[in-house]
Amino acid sequence: SQTVPAALIPLLIFSGGIVPLDTLPKAVAWLNTIDPLYYVLRCLYIIEFRSAVYARDFPDDEAALCSTWTQRSHSESDDALVSAFCSTTISGEDIFESEDIDPNHLARYWLYIFAIGVTIRVLSILLLVVINQNGFSFLWKHLKAILCCCCTAYAAKRSAVVSFEEPSSDLCYVEFCDDDENGELSVN
């Protein structure tokens, strides 16, 4: 556990390779849709198991159980279960069905991986730009300027009426804007 970076642990959990997704709480199970490892794992399944057939060797006790079961009469619903259990081969389609993977979605999975990668790259560049521009105070300054929507309206009102009264608190400028020494409004 000390060799695995902490950022990789959520990727591994939500990929569906280690922890089955149906065992996760529904509140967090949706996170697999933004996990690139989820799509990488599906691509690898499709590449490996498409049109593959693997021979299956039975232990002696399972082989005896299968031969006993096939000799007895049973219902058609049991027939499908027995044929799946007693099959001497495992096909790629069986694996796709058990993992709920559609092999026709390979191109879509690669596109998801590309889109997630580009999104992460753009977000990391934006984060670096914000940090380079004096950290988050740069972002907060521009956010204040946007929130200071009525500063110009207040300035026009203030220049028309000369008064020593404190402006009303319902104006948004009070919390975000101040007058500088030239009488112009500035963002704190």
C-alpha positions as CSV (number, residue, x, y, z in Angstrom):
1,S,0.0,0.0,0.0
2,Q,2.9,2.3,0.5
3,T,4.0,1.9,-3.2
4,V,0.6,2.9,-4.6
5,P,0.1,6.7,-4.8
6,A,-3.1,7.8,-3.0
7,A,-4.5,9.2,-6.2
8,L,-4.5,5.8,-7.9
9,I,-6.6,4.1,-5.2
10,P,-10.0,5.7,-6.3
11,L,-9.1,5.0,-9.9
12,L,-8.6,1.3,-9.1
13,I,-11.8,1.1,-6.9
14,F,-14.0,2.7,-9.6
15,S,-12.5,0.8,-12.5
16,G,-14.5,-2.4,-11.8
17,G,-11.4,-4.5,-12.0
18,I,-10.8,-5.0,-8.2
19,V,-14.1,-4.1,-6.6
20,P,-17.2,-5.1,-8.5
21,L,-19.2,-2.0,-9.3
22,D,-22.5,-3.5,-8.3
23,T,-21.2,-3.8,-4.7
24,L,-20.5,-0.1,-4.4
25,P,-23.1,2.3,-3.0
26,K,-25.2,3.9,-5.6
27,A,-24.2,7.3,-4.4
28,V,-20.6,6.8,-5.5
29,A,-21.0,4.1,-8.2
30,W,-21.5,6.8,-10.9
31,L,-17.9,7.8,-10.5
32,N,-16.9,5.0,-12.8
33,T,-18.1,7.2,-15.7
34,I,-15.3,9.7,-15.1
35,D,-12.7,7.1,-14.3
36,P,-10.4,6.6,-17.3
37,L,-9.2,3.2,-15.9
38,Y,-12.8,1.9,-16.2
39,Y,-12.7,2.5,-19.9
40,V,-9.1,1.3,-20.3
41,L,-10.0,-2.0,-18.6
42,R,-13.0,-2.5,-20.9
43,C,-10.8,-1.8,-24.0
44,L,-8.3,-4.4,-22.8
45,Y,-11.1,-6.9,-22.2
46,I,-12.4,-6.4,-25.7
47,I,-9.0,-6.6,-27.3
48,E,-8.1,-9.7,-25.4
49,F,-11.3,-11.7,-25.5
50,R,-12.9,-10.8,-28.8
51,S,-13.4,-14.0,-30.8
52,A,-11.4,-16.0,-28.2
53,V,-12.3,-19.5,-27.0
54,Y,-10.4,-21.0,-24.1
55,A,-10.5,-24.7,-23.2
56,R,-11.7,-25.5,-19.6
57,D,-10.4,-28.4,-17.6
58,F,-12.6,-29.7,-14.9
59,P,-11.5,-31.2,-11.6
60,D,-12.7,-34.8,-11.2
61,D,-15.5,-33.9,-8.7
62,E,-16.9,-31.2,-11.0
63,A,-16.7,-33.5,-14.0
64,A,-18.6,-36.2,-12.1
65,L,-21.2,-33.7,-11.0
66,C,-21.8,-32.5,-14.6
67,S,-22.1,-36.1,-15.9
68,T,-24.6,-37.0,-13.2
69,W,-26.6,-33.9,-13.8
70,T,-26.9,-34.4,-17.6
71,Q,-28.1,-38.0,-17.1
72,R,-31.0,-36.8,-15.0
73,S,-34.2,-35.1,-16.3
74,H,-34.4,-31.4,-15.5
75,S,-36.3,-28.3,-16.6
76,E,-35.2,-26.0,-19.4
77,S,-34.4,-23.1,-17.1
78,D,-31.9,-25.4,-15.3
79,D,-30.5,-26.5,-18.7
80,A,-29.0,-23.1,-19.3
81,L,-27.3,-23.0,-16.0
82,V,-26.0,-26.5,-16.3
83,S,-24.7,-25.9,-19.8
84,A,-22.9,-22.7,-18.7
85,F,-21.4,-24.5,-15.7
86,C,-20.5,-27.7,-17.5
87,S,-19.2,-26.1,-20.7
88,T,-15.8,-27.4,-21.7
89,T,-14.9,-24.0,-23.3
90,I,-15.2,-20.4,-22.2
91,S,-15.7,-17.9,-25.0
92,G,-15.1,-14.2,-25.1
93,E,-18.9,-13.7,-25.4
94,D,-19.3,-15.4,-22.0
95,I,-16.8,-13.0,-20.5
96,F,-18.4,-10.0,-22.1
97,E,-21.7,-11.1,-20.7
98,S,-20.5,-11.6,-17.2
99,E,-18.7,-8.2,-17.2
100,D,-21.6,-6.4,-19.0
101,I,-19.3,-5.2,-21.8
102,D,-20.5,-4.6,-25.4
103,P,-17.5,-5.4,-27.7
104,N,-19.0,-3.1,-30.4
105,H,-18.2,-0.1,-28.1
106,L,-14.4,-0.3,-28.4
107,A,-14.2,3.0,-30.4
108,R,-16.5,4.7,-28.0
109,Y,-14.4,3.6,-25.0
110,W,-11.2,5.0,-26.6
111,L,-13.1,8.3,-27.3
112,Y,-14.1,8.5,-23.6
113,I,-10.5,7.9,-22.6
114,F,-9.3,10.7,-24.9
115,A,-12.0,13.1,-23.7
116,I,-11.3,12.5,-20.1
117,G,-7.5,12.9,-20.7
118,V,-8.1,16.2,-22.5
119,T,-10.4,17.5,-19.8
120,I,-7.9,16.6,-17.1
121,R,-5.1,18.3,-19.1
122,V,-7.1,21.5,-19.6
123,L,-8.1,21.7,-15.9
124,S,-4.5,21.2,-14.9
125,I,-3.4,24.0,-17.2
126,L,-6.1,26.3,-15.8
127,L,-5.0,25.5,-12.3
128,L,-1.4,26.3,-13.2
129,V,-2.4,29.6,-14.8
130,V,-4.4,30.6,-11.7
131,I,-1.5,29.7,-9.4
132,N,0.9,31.6,-11.7
133,Q,-1.3,34.7,-11.5
134,N,-0.8,35.2,-7.8
135,G,-2.7,32.1,-6.7
136,F,-6.4,32.1,-6.0
137,S,-6.4,35.8,-5.0
138,F,-6.3,36.6,-8.8
139,L,-9.4,34.4,-9.3
140,W,-11.1,35.9,-6.2
141,K,-10.4,39.5,-7.5
142,H,-12.1,38.7,-10.8
143,L,-15.0,37.0,-9.1
144,K,-15.5,40.1,-6.9
145,A,-15.5,42.3,-10.0
146,I,-18.3,40.1,-11.5
147,L,-20.2,40.2,-8.2
148,C,-19.8,44.0,-8.0
149,C,-22.3,44.4,-10.8
150,C,-23.9,47.5,-9.4
151,C,-20.8,49.5,-8.7
152,T,-21.2,51.7,-11.7
153,A,-24.9,52.3,-11.0
154,Y,-24.0,53.2,-7.4
155,A,-21.2,55.6,-8.6
156,A,-23.6,57.4,-10.9
157,K,-26.1,57.7,-8.1
158,R,-23.4,58.9,-5.7
159,S,-22.1,61.6,-8.0
160,A,-25.6,62.9,-8.5
161,V,-26.4,63.1,-4.8
162,V,-23.6,64.4,-2.5
163,S,-24.3,63.1,1.0
164,F,-22.4,62.0,4.0
165,E,-24.8,59.2,4.7
166,E,-23.6,55.6,4.6
167,P,-25.0,53.8,1.5
168,S,-27.7,51.3,2.1
169,S,-26.6,47.7,2.7
170,D,-28.7,46.3,0.0
171,L,-26.3,47.6,-2.7
172,C,-23.8,44.9,-3.7
173,Y,-20.9,47.4,-3.8
174,V,-20.8,47.7,0.0
175,E,-19.3,44.3,0.5
176,F,-17.1,44.2,-2.5
177,C,-16.2,47.7,-3.7
178,D,-14.6,50.8,-2.1
179,D,-13.9,54.3,-3.3
180,D,-10.2,55.1,-3.9
181,E,-8.7,58.5,-3.3
182,N,-9.8,59.7,-6.8
183,G,-13.4,58.9,-6.0
184,E,-13.5,55.9,-8.4
185,L,-14.7,52.5,-7.3
186,S,-12.2,49.8,-6.9
187,V,-12.4,46.1,-6.1
188,N,-11.1,45.0,-2.7
